[in-house]
Amino acid sequence: MIYDCIIIGGGPAGLLASLKASEKGGTVAVIERNNILGKKLRITGKGRCNITNDCDFDTLMANIPGNPKFLFSAFKNFSNLDIIDFFNDIGLETVTERGGRVFPKSQKAGDVAGALVSQVKKRNNISLYMNTYVKDILIEDGCVKGVAVNDKEGNSFEILSQNVICATGGLSYPLTGSTGDGYNFAKKAGHTIIKPRASLAALISNDKFIKSLMGLSLRNISISLSINGKSVYDDFGELVFTDSGVSGPVILSASAYYKKDSTAVLSIDLKPALSEDKLYQRLQRDLEEFDRKMYCNSLEKLLPKKLIPVFVARSGIPSNKQVNQLSREERMKIVSLLKNFTVNLSDFVDVKNAIVTAGGVNIKEINPKTMQSKLIKGLYFAGEVLDADGYTGGFNLTIAFSTGFAAGSAVSENK
Ligand SMILES: Cc1cc2nc3c(=O)[nH]c(=O)nc-3n(C[C@H](O)[C@H](O)[C@H](O)COP(=O)(O)OP(=O)(O)OC[C@H]3O[C@@H](n4cnc5c(N)ncnc54)[C@H](O)[C@@H]3O)c2cc1C
């Protein structure tokens, strides 16, 4: 069992790498611990898979908060637009949606994985080791020799190669197989690991009212995230309250701008379509209709039921005050709270529950053109295991595909 290249991990980075590494006839072994390839890929984009983004190169770079310069060469050689062409060429039709987000036309993430896997299976020179767990990378005198594995039956054996591409993913969603093994392999090989942390994740709030809002989803709201008093991110869309904080599409995007150990405040505009003046007029109309009711029973046209008690308490206006007794000042207070409902943020959720792991193998120790380790000959890294990450919009899969392409091409060129 001696191969020209071993790839640890059958995710998007590993699969793309396998296609490139085998392109010129080299023998390749893909070793995957699961019984299925691309387990995480199959659940991406809420089951629709946002493959990449149909944007220009500058926009692509601007959407990579984690080490964009390192990715420059990989993106130049296999860009977001090349990824679209690649999938179209292998028979997967794609559609572009709002914000340049590219999805399979079928809207099924399984079809993206299926298209990749069918290409891999067509190559006679790619061997698939499924249900096989890599426990160690073998290194001798600064050169890679192969890997030590355990198969499903518990047999331990070695698979040999002078090239090993480590595409084991990060620490997020460990049930998909990414449990951070690559960090241990890299550390053992002498690499430094930038502390893995959550990115694109729900955010925690210690505000007392949070628990009572659990499960409440707010659609068509806008948010503004401020860090240490400075507004860093605005968005419009859907937010969901969880048992410990906030989540939902706008929060996942905003979280890429969140800084731990800062004073972070989320301001929610519950009525973004209305200016304060218009909202005041609207409120006046609603309150006229309910003018004999108590304040706490007058907001049902403006707010979801679950939010009303929290809103009333936070407004500081006595809940049993009769509506026709509300002063102009109190009415302005209501408007102001509708436009600026704040949530104090205190942390990310655990990295395991994040969409993406930021941090990882220190890119200073990796050749950006080939993804080869500068410390160990024949050792390569690709995908989320590297300290590189992107915003939502298909940018993390773009990183996986582009770095997988770079590593696979480099191995194939060396052959
Ligand atoms: C719910 C969710 C939705 C997402 N949606 C999107 C999206 O729509 N668009 C987007 O761009 N990004 C999305 N992402 C992020 C994206 O899925 C990842 O960035 C991407 O999958 C990383 O690819 P990878 O190949 O580096 O790692 P992974 O996809 O994690 O693959 C790593 C593989 O290595 C295997 N492995 C690990 N250790 C070992 C070992 N020791 N031995 C053998 N095999 C091993 C694992 O089983 C796994 O199959 C999403 C992530 C999640 C969790």
The ligand as an SDF file (V2000), in Angstrom:
LIG
                    3D

 53 58  0  0  0  0  0  0  0  0999 V2000
  -24.3390   23.5640    9.2520 C   0  0  0  0  0  0  0  0  0  0  0  0
  -23.2540   24.1110    8.3490 C   0  0  0  0  0  0  0  0  0  0  0  0
  -23.6140   24.7790    7.1870 C   0  0  0  0  0  0  0  0  0  0  0  0
  -22.6300   25.3160    6.3590 C   0  0  0  0  0  0  0  0  0  0  0  0
  -23.0070   25.9190    5.2030 N   0  0  0  0  0  0  0  0  0  0  0  0
  -22.0580   26.4310    4.3800 C   0  0  0  0  0  0  0  0  0  0  0  0
  -22.4210   26.9960    3.1210 C   0  0  0  0  0  0  0  0  0  0  0  0
  -23.5900   26.9550    2.7060 O   0  0  0  0  0  0  0  0  0  0  0  0
  -21.4270   27.5580    2.3790 N   0  0  0  0  0  0  0  0  0  0  0  0
  -20.1200   27.5710    2.7860 C   0  0  0  0  0  0  0  0  0  0  0  0
  -19.2700   28.1160    2.0850 O   0  0  0  0  0  0  0  0  0  0  0  0
  -19.7310   26.9560    3.9270 N   0  0  0  0  0  0  0  0  0  0  0  0
  -20.6700   26.3920    4.7180 C   0  0  0  0  0  0  0  0  0  0  0  0
  -20.2810   25.7550    5.8710 N   0  0  0  0  0  0  0  0  0  0  0  0
  -18.8260   25.6160    6.1570 C   0  0  0  0  0  0  0  0  0  0  0  0
  -18.2340   24.4700    5.3070 C   0  0  0  0  0  0  0  0  0  0  0  0
  -19.0810   23.3530    5.3580 O   0  0  0  0  0  0  0  0  0  0  0  0
  -16.8350   24.0870    5.7910 C   0  0  0  0  0  0  0  0  0  0  0  0
  -16.0300   25.2300    5.8420 O   0  0  0  0  0  0  0  0  0  0  0  0
  -16.2200   23.0290    4.8610 C   0  0  0  0  0  0  0  0  0  0  0  0
  -16.9770   21.8380    4.8980 O   0  0  0  0  0  0  0  0  0  0  0  0
  -14.7770   22.7240    5.2300 C   0  0  0  0  0  0  0  0  0  0  0  0
  -14.3170   21.7270    4.3550 O   0  0  0  0  0  0  0  0  0  0  0  0
  -13.1040   20.7540    4.7490 P   0  0  0  0  0  0  0  0  0  0  0  0
  -12.9870   19.7770    3.6300 O   0  0  0  0  0  0  0  0  0  0  0  0
  -11.9450   21.5610    5.1160 O   0  0  0  0  0  0  0  0  0  0  0  0
  -13.5700   20.0330    6.0700 O   0  0  0  0  0  0  0  0  0  0  0  0
  -14.8220   19.0650    6.3990 P   0  0  0  0  0  0  0  0  0  0  0  0
  -15.9530   19.3450    5.4770 O   0  0  0  0  0  0  0  0  0  0  0  0
  -15.0500   19.2010    7.8410 O   0  0  0  0  0  0  0  0  0  0  0  0
  -14.2660   17.6160    6.0540 O   0  0  0  0  0  0  0  0  0  0  0  0
  -13.2430   17.0210    6.8310 C   0  0  0  0  0  0  0  0  0  0  0  0
  -13.3490   15.5180    6.6810 C   0  0  0  0  0  0  0  0  0  0  0  0
  -12.2290   14.9140    7.3250 O   0  0  0  0  0  0  0  0  0  0  0  0
  -12.6600   13.7310    7.9990 C   0  0  0  0  0  0  0  0  0  0  0  0
  -11.7000   13.4480    9.0880 N   0  0  0  0  0  0  0  0  0  0  0  0
  -11.3770   14.2740   10.1130 C   0  0  0  0  0  0  0  0  0  0  0  0
  -10.4530   13.6810   10.9130 N   0  0  0  0  0  0  0  0  0  0  0  0
  -10.1940   12.4660   10.3560 C   0  0  0  0  0  0  0  0  0  0  0  0
   -9.3290   11.3840   10.7120 C   0  0  0  0  0  0  0  0  0  0  0  0
   -8.5280   11.4500   11.7950 N   0  0  0  0  0  0  0  0  0  0  0  0
   -9.3100   10.2850    9.9210 N   0  0  0  0  0  0  0  0  0  0  0  0
  -10.1130   10.2120    8.8200 C   0  0  0  0  0  0  0  0  0  0  0  0
  -10.9450   11.1820    8.4380 N   0  0  0  0  0  0  0  0  0  0  0  0
  -10.9790   12.3130    9.1910 C   0  0  0  0  0  0  0  0  0  0  0  0
  -14.0410   14.1120    8.5030 C   0  0  0  0  0  0  0  0  0  0  0  0
  -14.8090   12.9590    8.7790 O   0  0  0  0  0  0  0  0  0  0  0  0
  -14.5950   14.9470    7.3640 C   0  0  0  0  0  0  0  0  0  0  0  0
  -15.3180   14.1790    6.4470 O   0  0  0  0  0  0  0  0  0  0  0  0
  -21.2520   25.1910    6.7010 C   0  0  0  0  0  0  0  0  0  0  0  0
  -20.9000   24.5050    7.8590 C   0  0  0  0  0  0  0  0  0  0  0  0
  -21.8840   23.9540    8.6770 C   0  0  0  0  0  0  0  0  0  0  0  0
  -21.4840   23.2050    9.9230 C   0  0  0  0  0  0  0  0  0  0  0  0
  1  2  1  0
  2  3  1  0
  2 52  2  0
  3  4  2  0
  4  5  1  0
  4 50  1  0
  5  6  2  0
  6  7  1  0
  6 13  1  0
  7  8  2  0
  7  9  1  0
  9 10  1  0
 10 11  2  0
 10 12  1  0
 12 13  2  0
 13 14  1  0
 14 15  1  0
 14 50  1  0
 15 16  1  0
 16 17  1  0
 16 18  1  0
 18 19  1  0
 18 20  1  0
 20 21  1  0
 20 22  1  0
 22 23  1  0
 23 24  1  0
 24 25  2  0
 24 26  1  0
 24 27  1  0
 27 28  1  0
 28 29  2  0
 28 30  1  0
 28 31  1  0
 31 32  1  0
 32 33  1  0
 33 34  1  0
 33 48  1  0
 34 35  1  0
 35 36  1  0
 35 46  1  0
 36 37  1  0
 36 45  1  0
 37 38  2  0
 38 39  1  0
 39 40  1  0
 39 45  2  0
 40 41  1  0
 40 42  2  0
 42 43  1  0
 43 44  2  0
 44 45  1  0
 46 47  1  0
 46 48  1  0
 48 49  1  0
 50 51  2  0
 51 52  1  0
 52 53  1  0
M  END
$$$$
